[in-house]
């Protein structure tokens, strides 16, 4: 079969790499892709926001099904467009993707269906005075969130009321996150460890992938501003069998049932961002697609023929299918540009990837790279690469990932040195 992956980041390279290794996959294409996807498939020069162009490419290249990687095309209805033309898609409809596209919608949905999450209130941008008054009356810490898509950076954890008022001003008045700040969610801070659970669902049946843990903040110990993710590992020992059962019973199943009852069945990858509190697992957020960088560490642990597994999701034939997970551990360390998640330079030459990939169990995922006219690989984004390592145990996987990360060089290379630390402590 032939598969098209929409997107150009690390998640999409990880997907293309996994598909290229699948026995049933005859060819993988990425649109628009990056230098990494080009190593394992064919890049198509088209804009994922142009639904007609995507549909034309599906027809031209005899694509069996399409995987939509990023959230924006899903929220904007690309999956609906392709399905209306009779093309199978792994990705939710625009109506179902509101679980990520609108935190206000998601929180109201969770409240309606008794899905555990933090207490909250939602305010429109023109209700800033009421929102400030609400903050004044709330205990701290408190979390102030832009409701719309903000690249994983729109949730601001505030330890003082002054910080919370400033965060609200940044979102509503300064428009730091653009239209994502048209609504604001203010919620109680939840104590605990964060984890991510990915569910593949055809709208009725679902299967669960090995749980993982992302590292959002730019600095060690979770310090500094949030990013799209500075590294991840899987499986995380923080989510044991009983916890995963609780997540399925109290979160996943009510979510899928609620979406189905609203006549917006959820089909694709459901990302449940969790806080593991003393009262049990609670939802931090939903995402409507694979996480980035979680996909980079979860996909290598799936022993299924992934092209066939994903086809079952896209064609709504998941009944009777099971996920087979490797007993290994996988760790991904993100190498970012200096200054990320704020301003940063691009066009910086990169060296050492070949050396890293000669190391046992190590491969390198491209996220923000490009090739110049003379073929030089250079940086082209905030998150540049993700060095991924698998090993029989988590400690060895961590060592391998950092050995690979240290082999790669570019001016301003930025990384965290504590990826998977909480997993090592809990193991």
N, C-alpha and C positions, 0 to 999 in steps of 0.2 A: 504493500500500500504506500501511497504518497501523502505526506502530511505537510501542512503549511503552519508555521509558527509566526504569529504577529508580534512584533516588538524588536527592540534593539539593545536590550540590556543584558545583565548577567543572568537573570532568570531565563531569558530566551536562549542564551548560549547553553545553559545547563539543560534545558528541555531538548534542544537540537542534538546535543551530545548524547543524551540518554536515548533519544529516538534512533539516532544513527547506529547505536549498538543493539537495537532490537532486531531479532531475526526476521520479523514480519514486515519491517519497514524497508521499502525499495528506494526511498529517496525522501529527504527532508529539505524544505525550503524555509527561509526566514525573510520577513518583510518588515522593515528594511534590513534587519540583521546588523552584524558588526564583524570585525576581523576574526573573531572566534567562531561565529556561526559559519563563516565562509570556509573554515577548515574542515567542517564535517558535513556541509551541505551547500546549497546554492542560495545566494542572497538575491532578492528581488527589489529593485528600486521603485518603491511606491510608498505613499503616505497612508499609514493605518487609519487616519481620520477620513480618508476618501473611501467610503463603503463601496461605491460603484467600481473603483479601481481594484479593490480587494476581490470583489465578486468576479471581475473579469479575469484576474490572475488565477482564481480557483478553477474557472472554466478552461482557461488556456493551458494550464499545467496538469489537468486531470487530477486534482487534489481530492483525496478520499474524505478527509475531514480537516478542520482548521482548529488550532488551539490559539486562543487570544490571550496573550501574556499580560499586558498592562491593564490597569483599571480604567483609564480614560476611554478607550474604545468600547469597553463593556458598558460603562455608564452611559455612553452616547449611543448605544444601540446597534453596534456592529453585529453582534450575535443574532439579533432579530432580523437584520437585513439579510444575512446569509441564510438563515433558516427559512425565511419567506421565499427564497429562491430555490429551496430544496437541498441546501448543502448542510451536512452534519457539522456541528460546532461543539467544542468543549469550552463552555463559558456560559454564564447566566444571561438572561434577558436584561434589558435596561431596567425593567420594573423590579426584578430580583436583585440586580446590582445596586439598588438603592441602599442595601444593607451596608455597603461601603461608601457609596456616593453621598449619603446624607447621614451623618451621625445623629442628627435630630430624629430622622425616620427610624434608625436602628434602635435608639434608646426607647422611643415610643413603642416600637414593635416588641422589645424585650419586656417592657412594663405590661403590655397587653397580654403577653403569653407567659408571664411569671418566670422569665428566664433570669437567673441571678446575675446582677450587675451592680455597679455603684449607684447610690441615690443621686439624682440629678434634677436640673431644670434647664429648659431651652429658652433662649431669647432671640428675637429678631434683632437685626443691626440697629433698627430705630428704637429699640427698647433698652438702650445702653444704660440709661439712668436706673431702670429697674434692676438690670443685671449688676450694676455697681452696688446697689442697696442689698441685693442678695449676697454678694461677696462679703459685705460688711458684717452680715449676720451669720456667716458660715465659719466653722472651725477650720483651721489650717493644719496641714497642707490641703490644698485644693487644686483641682485640675481644670484648666480653661482650654476648650477645644474649638477650633474652627470646624464647622459642621461639614463642609465640603471637602473635596480632594485637595490635599496639601502635600503630596509626596512623602507622607510619613512624618512630616515635621510640624503638623498643626496642633499637636497636643502639648500644652505647656504646664509642667508641674511647678506649682508655686508654693514656696514654704512660708511666705508671709502674705498678709492681705495686700500690702503695698505691691508686691510682685504680681499678685492676682489682678489688681486694678490696672497695673501697667500692661499685663498680658491682654486684658480685655481691650485696652486702648490700641494696642498693636494690631489686634485682629479687626476691630470695628472701625477705628478712626484712621490708623496708618495704613490699613489694608495690606498688611504684610503677607497675607495669603490670598489676596485678590478676592474673587467672588466666593471662595470657600468660606469667607467670613460674613456672608449674608445672614447666617444664623450662627449662634454660639451656644455650645453646651457647657454648662458648669457642673462639675460632679465631684463627689467626695473622693478623697485620695484613698486608695486601697493598699493595705499593707500586705506584703507577701512577695513571692517569686513569680516572675512572668514566664510563660511558656506558650508555645504555639501548637495547635492541633489542626492538621489538614485532612479534610474529608473529601472524597471523590463521590459524587452523587449524580444519578441520572434523573433526579426529580422524585424518585420513589425509593429506590434502594441506595445504600451508601456503604462505603468501606473506609477504613481509617488508616492513615499512614503513621509511621513512627513519630512520636512527639519530638519537638525540637525546642531550642531556646535561642532567641535572637538577642543581640546587644545593640540597643538603639543609640545610646549616647556616644558622643565622639571620644570621651575620655575614659580612662580606667576607673573602675568602681562606679560606673554609671554617671560620671560627672560631665558637665558641659551640655551644650544644646543637643537636642535630638537630631538624628540623621535618618536616612533610609535604612540603616542597619550597617554595623561595622564588623559583623561576624556572627556565626551561628554554629551550633553543633547538634547532632542527633545520634541516637535517641537520648533524651534527657532523663536521668534517674529521678528527677523531680516529679515526673508524671508516672506513677506506678500503675499497676493493673487496676486497682480499685479506684484510683483517681480518674483514670481514663474511662472506666465504666460510668462513673458519676458524670463526667463531661458528656458522654453520649446520651445518658438518660435525662439529664436536667437541662442540657443546652442544645446538642445537635438535633435530637429527635423533635423537641418542641419547635426548634427553628424551622426544620424542613416541613413539619406538619402545618405550622402557621403560614408559611409561604404557600403551601399547596392549598390550604383553605381560602387564602386570599386570591386564588386563581392566578398566582404568579409562581409556579413551581420553580424551585432552584435546581439548576442543572449545570454541573461543572465542578470547580474546586471551591469549597468553602473553607476559608481560613478563619479559625476561631482563636483570637488573641486572648489569653487567659491571665488572670491573677489568681495564684494559688493561696487563698486566704485561710485563716484559722476557721472560717465558717464554710470552707469548701471552695471549689473552683467557681470563679465569676468571670463574666465577659468584660474584657477591656475594650475590644472592638472586633468587628467583623471585617474581613477583606473578601473580595469576590474573585480572587485569583491566587495563584501560587505566591508565597512571600519571596522577597529578595532581600537577604541572602539565604533564607531557609530552604528554598528549592534546591540550592546548590549542595546542601548536605542531606536532604531527605531523598532526593531522586537516586543517588548512588546506592542507597540501602534497599531499594525495591528490587526484588529478584524476579518479578514478573516480566514477561515480554511487554514492555511499556506501550509500544504502539498499539497492541491489541487491547490492553487495559484501557487506554485513553479512548480507543474507538468504542468500547462498550459504554463509556460515559457519553460520548458524542451521539451515539445511535440509540441510546436509552435501552441497552441490553445488559445492564450490570447484574441482573439477578443471577445468583449462583457463582459470581466471580468473587475471588478472595485475594487479598494482598498478601504476598509472601515477603517477609522482611529479613534482611541479612542480620547475622549476629554481630556484625562489625560496628564500629563507631566511625563517625565522619565529622570533621571539623573544617570550617571555612573561615579564613581570616581576610578581611577586606583591606586592600591597599588604596588609600584615598589621596587626593591632591591636597597640598598644603592650603589651609584656609577653609576647606569644606567643613561644615555645610554652608558657609557664607561664600564670599567671593574667592575665586582661585584662578590660576593661570592654566591654560591648556597648551597643547603642542609640545610637551616636554618629552624627549626621547626616552624609551623604555628598553632596558637590557636585562638579561638573565632568565627569561621565561624558559628557554630551552634547558638551561641548567636545572631549574626547579623541577621541570617535568621529567628529568632523568632520575629523580629521587624516588625511592620506593613508595608507592601508594599515593603519589602527588599528581594532581593536574591543576591547570590554571584556567579560570573562567574569565572571559573578557566582559567588562561592564561598560566602561567609558574609554574606549580606545579607537583609533583610526590609523590608516596608513597614508603617509604623504605620497606625493607623485613619484618620489624615488623609492618607495617601498618601505620607508622607515616607520616603525610602529611608535606612535606618540600618544600621550594622554589626550582625552577628549571629553572629560566629565569629572564630577566630584568623586564618585566611587569609580576607580579605574579598573582594578582587577580583584578577583577573589581566589586566593590560594586554598585549594581543597585537598584534604588528605583523609584517606581511610586506613584503618588499622584494626587489629583484633580487640583492642581496648582503647578507652578514651585518652589515657595518658600518652600512649604512643601516637595516636592521631594528632594530639596537640603538638607534640614534639615535631612530627613530620610537617605539619602545616607551617609552623614557625621557621623550620629549616628552609622550606620552600619560599616563604615570604622574605627571608633574609637574603636569599640568592637573587632576588629581583631588585633592580635599582632604577630609580628615576628621581630627579631633583624634587625635594619637597615631599617625598613618600611619607605618608601618615598612617599609622595603624595602632590598634589597641593591643596590649600585651597580656590581657587577662581573659581572652575568649575561652569559654568553657570552664572558667575557674569555679563557678558555683557547682557545676556538674562534677568536677573532680572532688570538691569538698563533700558532696553528697554521696558519692560512690562508695 
